[in-house]
């Protein structure tokens, strides 16, 4: 089911065309509701009987009683939900009964073209949405679910962390990172915990974010605690900016050494530099994985 505000149709239509071209069957009111039908009844029945719902969240959507109810019904009938952010209306979600907890579901962010903090293109966002729907509905095969290295990163280092993932993505090193492996429609907190439970090692990107806004490291704090709970060895690698600035590096180190317990243990090991990725870092990852296994 496509759930949307008619005021947002110009943003919704290109996504609908993309999904139709991919062969995904869609229920949409302007095509399925005929003149003889009671439209409110049809809109409230559709979330109960569809296989999944794609909701186009926006200020307009959240202002609509019928849109919010479509989302509420889908959630309470345990239908897979794929949020698409037409505009960045995050703060309003938890303030409304019908949309509470939706922020925990990974959304396709059309307004800014981002995936878990990684800047990308509209085409990539739509492809990721299509892939997620096909996986969930059994229209394509699930990817191989085998990872042994969990990559954690502060919000501002998504691009470097994703390049790091690509640089070490080979057997026997199989890294998991949210930007590549968390799918639209997933409960990203559960995905985070499940991926960490399967991993054998936690690799953390250290950056200037540790002395900036706290929200940039909030998720990383949880990941650090999860790694500790699962007794995973932890390795740290500096971002390019941190590697190039010894003064900034010292500030980050001192902040961590004198800060929260969750982060103090990150100062116990020598941090790798980006130049170490292809040699020393890979070797140490493989050594630790072999020890754990």
LINSUL-V123436 format. One record per residue. N is the residue number from 1. RES is the residue in three letters. OMEGA is omega as a letter, one per 20 degrees, with the letter a starting at -180 (* if undefined). D_CENTER is the distance of its C-alpha to the mean C-alpha in whole Angstrom. Layout:
n = (N	N)
res = (RES	RES)
omega = (OMEGA	OMEGA)
d_center = (D_CENTER	D_CENTER)
This chain:
n = (1	2	3	4	5	6	7	8	9	10	11	12	13	14	15	16	17	18	19	20	21	22	23	24	25	26	27	28	29	30	31	32	33	34	35	36	37	38	39	40	41	42	43	44	45	46	47	48	49	50	51	52	53	54	55	56	57	58	59	60	61	62	63	64	65	66	67	68	69	70	71	72	73	74	75	76	77	78	79	80	81	82	83	84	85	86	87	88	89	90	91	92	93	94	95	96	97	98	99	100	101	102	103	104	105	106	107	108	109	110	111	112	113	114	115	116	117	118	119	120	121	122	123	124	125	126	127	128	129	130	131	132	133	134	135	136	137	138	139	140	141	142	143	144	145	146	147	148	149	150	151	152	153	154	155	156	157	158	159	160	161	162	163	164	165	166	167	168	169	170	171	172	173	174	175	176	177	178	179	180	181	182	183	184	185	186	187	188	189	190	191	192	193	194	195	196	197	198	199	200	201	202	203	204	205	206	207	208	209	210	211	212	213	214	215	216	217	218	219	220	221	222	223	224	225	226	227	228	229	230	231	232	233	234	235	236	237	238	239	240	241	242	243	244	245	246	247	248	249	250	251	252	253	254	255	256	257	258	259	260	261	262	263	264	265	266	267	268	269	270	271	272	273	274	275	276	277	278	279	280	281	282	283	284	285	286	287	288	289	290	291	292	293)
res = (UNK	UNK	UNK	UNK	UNK	UNK	UNK	UNK	UNK	UNK	UNK	UNK	UNK	UNK	UNK	UNK	UNK	UNK	UNK	UNK	UNK	UNK	UNK	UNK	UNK	UNK	UNK	UNK	UNK	UNK	UNK	UNK	UNK	UNK	UNK	UNK	UNK	UNK	UNK	UNK	UNK	UNK	UNK	UNK	UNK	UNK	UNK	UNK	UNK	UNK	UNK	UNK	UNK	UNK	UNK	UNK	UNK	UNK	UNK	UNK	UNK	UNK	UNK	UNK	UNK	UNK	UNK	UNK	UNK	UNK	UNK	UNK	UNK	UNK	UNK	UNK	UNK	UNK	UNK	UNK	UNK	UNK	UNK	UNK	UNK	UNK	UNK	UNK	UNK	UNK	UNK	UNK	UNK	UNK	UNK	UNK	UNK	UNK	UNK	UNK	UNK	UNK	UNK	UNK	UNK	UNK	UNK	UNK	UNK	UNK	UNK	UNK	UNK	UNK	UNK	UNK	UNK	UNK	UNK	UNK	UNK	UNK	UNK	UNK	UNK	UNK	UNK	UNK	UNK	UNK	UNK	UNK	UNK	UNK	UNK	UNK	UNK	UNK	UNK	UNK	UNK	UNK	UNK	UNK	UNK	UNK	UNK	UNK	UNK	UNK	UNK	UNK	UNK	UNK	UNK	UNK	UNK	UNK	UNK	UNK	UNK	UNK	UNK	UNK	UNK	UNK	UNK	UNK	UNK	UNK	UNK	UNK	UNK	UNK	UNK	UNK	UNK	UNK	UNK	UNK	UNK	UNK	UNK	UNK	UNK	UNK	UNK	UNK	UNK	UNK	UNK	UNK	UNK	UNK	UNK	UNK	UNK	UNK	UNK	UNK	UNK	UNK	UNK	UNK	UNK	UNK	UNK	UNK	UNK	UNK	UNK	UNK	UNK	UNK	UNK	UNK	UNK	UNK	UNK	UNK	UNK	UNK	UNK	UNK	UNK	UNK	UNK	UNK	UNK	UNK	UNK	UNK	UNK	UNK	UNK	UNK	UNK	UNK	UNK	UNK	UNK	UNK	UNK	UNK	UNK	UNK	UNK	UNK	UNK	UNK	UNK	UNK	UNK	UNK	UNK	UNK	UNK	UNK	UNK	UNK	UNK	UNK	UNK	UNK	UNK	UNK	UNK	UNK	UNK	UNK	UNK	UNK	UNK	UNK	UNK	UNK	UNK	UNK	UNK	UNK	UNK	UNK	UNK	UNK	UNK	UNK	UNK	UNK	UNK	UNK	UNK	UNK	UNK)
omega = (r	a	a	r	r	r	a	a	a	r	a	a	r	r	r	r	r	a	r	r	r	r	r	a	a	r	r	a	a	r	a	a	a	a	a	a	r	a	r	r	a	a	r	r	a	a	a	a	r	r	r	r	r	a	a	a	r	r	r	a	a	r	a	r	a	r	a	a	r	r	a	r	r	a	a	r	r	r	r	a	r	a	r	a	r	r	a	a	a	a	a	a	a	r	a	a	a	a	r	r	r	r	r	r	a	a	r	a	a	a	a	a	r	r	a	r	a	r	a	a	r	r	r	r	r	r	r	r	r	a	a	r	a	r	a	a	r	r	r	a	r	r	r	a	r	r	r	r	r	r	r	a	r	a	a	a	a	a	r	a	r	r	r	r	a	a	a	a	r	r	j	r	r	a	r	r	a	a	a	a	r	a	r	a	r	r	a	r	r	r	r	a	a	r	r	a	r	a	r	a	r	r	a	r	r	a	r	r	a	r	r	a	a	a	a	a	a	a	a	r	r	r	r	r	r	r	r	a	r	r	r	r	a	r	a	r	a	r	r	a	a	r	a	a	a	r	r	r	r	r	r	a	a	r	a	a	a	a	a	a	a	a	a	a	r	r	a	a	r	a	r	r	r	a	a	a	a	a	a	a	r	a	a	r	a	r	a	r	r	r	a	a	*)
d_center = (22	21	21	22	24	27	27	24	25	25	22	21	24	22	19	22	24	21	20	24	25	23	25	22	25	24	26	26	29	31	32	32	34	38	40	42	39	38	35	33	34	32	29	29	30	27	24	26	27	24	22	19	18	16	17	17	17	19	22	24	22	22	26	27	28	28	24	23	25	24	20	22	24	21	19	22	23	20	19	16	14	12	12	13	13	17	17	15	17	14	17	19	17	18	22	22	23	22	18	18	15	13	11	9	8	5	7	9	10	14	16	14	13	10	6	4	8	9	12	13	16	16	17	14	12	14	15	11	12	15	14	12	15	17	16	16	19	21	21	20	20	17	16	18	16	18	17	19	17	14	13	12	12	13	11	14	14	11	14	16	14	13	16	17	15	17	20	20	19	22	24	25	22	18	15	12	9	5	6	8	8	5	6	7	9	8	8	6	9	11	9	9	13	13	12	14	17	18	18	21	20	18	18	17	17	20	20	22	19	21	23	22	20	19	16	14	15	14	11	13	16	15	14	17	19	17	18	22	22	21	24	22	24	22	22	22	21	22	21	23	24	25	27	29	30	32	32	29	28	31	29	26	28	30	27	26	29	30	27	25	26	22	22	26	26	24	27	29	28	29	26	26	26	24	28	27	24	27	29	29	25	25	29	28	24	27	29	27	25	29	30	28	28)
